[in-house]
Amino acid sequence: MIPRPNKKKPIGVKWIYKRKKNVKGEVKRYQARLVAKDYIQKHEIDYEEVFALVARLETIRLIIATAA
């Protein structure tokens, strides 16, 4: 954690939950992600850059297997 800059408001976040289903309609896996409430932000006031971190477990396993 770092201290909040003066005169800056923290941006709220919310959790998004989804259920991924197969063709039979059965739940295949659950997905959850944490997203910023960007409708509160104002461009060039609250942010200058946008980052979208997305990494699937399969991708991480592939990178670790390749490195080993």
N, C-alpha and C positions, 0 to 999 in steps of 0.2 A: 504494500500500500504506500502511496505517496500522498503528500498533503495537497488539498484542492487549491488551485490558484485563486487569488482574490477576485471577487466580482464575477465568478463563474458558477453557474448552477450545474449540479450533476444531472446527467441524462438518465431517465428511468429505463428500465428493462422489463421485458415480459417473457414468459416461457411459452413456446409453441409446441404442442403435443400432436403427434400423428400416429396412426396405425397403418402400417403397410400390409396389404392383403395380397394373396395369390389369386389365381384365376378362379378358384373355387369359392372365394370369399372368406377364407380362413385367415386369421391374423398370422402374418409371416414374421414380422418384427415390429418393435415399437421405436419411435424416433422422437427425440426431444432436442430443442435448440433454444438458445437464449438470444433474443434479438433486442436491439435498441428501439425505443419509441421515437422513430425518426420524424414523426409528424410534429414533435415538439421542437426539433432543432431548426435553426435558421442558418442558411448557408453563409459561410465566411464570418459568422459570429460564434457559433458553437463548434464548428468543425472546419478543417481545411482538407483533410484526407479521409478516405473511406476504406476500411479494411473488412474483408469478408473471409473469415477463416473457415474453411470447409475441408475436413479430412475424414474419410470413411475408414473404418477399422480394417477393411481389406487392403486399402492403400498403405496404411501404417505397417501391416504385416508384410506386405511385399517389399517395402523399403528396408525393414529390419532383416528379412530373409536375404535380400540382395547384399546388404552390408556384411552379413555374417560369413 
